[in-house]
Amino acid sequence: MWIPAVAAQGWLIVTRDARIAQHRAEVAAVRDCGARLVALSGREATGTWAQLEIVMSQWRRFEELLERDGPFVYSLTRTSLRPVPLDP
């Protein structure tokens, strides 16, 4: 699986998987390897420019997440940052 490999690099993972909470194997991988993951979600996360708008609108929050240790998963829209439970 790719999540442990990316987590080993210390990178913040950004995905467009708005339904990440339903993918329990991926959430378990995040938890097990201490990954840090942000899922762009919401209706506005459908195209490249819209996704860039979400990232730029929430840039300060991205910087804050870079300072945090994992594991964590957050769902991000233009106006909100919401934690996704890591419990099985």
Sequence and secondary structure as in RCSB ss.txt:
>XXXX:A:sequence
MWIPAVAAQGWLIVTRDARIAQHRAEVAAVRDCGARLVALSGREATGTWAQLEIVMSQWRRFEELLERDGPFVYS
LTRTSLRPVPLDP
>XXXX:A:secstr
 HHHHHHHTT EEEE  TTGGG HHHHHHHHHHT EEEEE STT SSHHHHHHHHHHTHHHHHHHHTS S EEEE
E SS EEE     
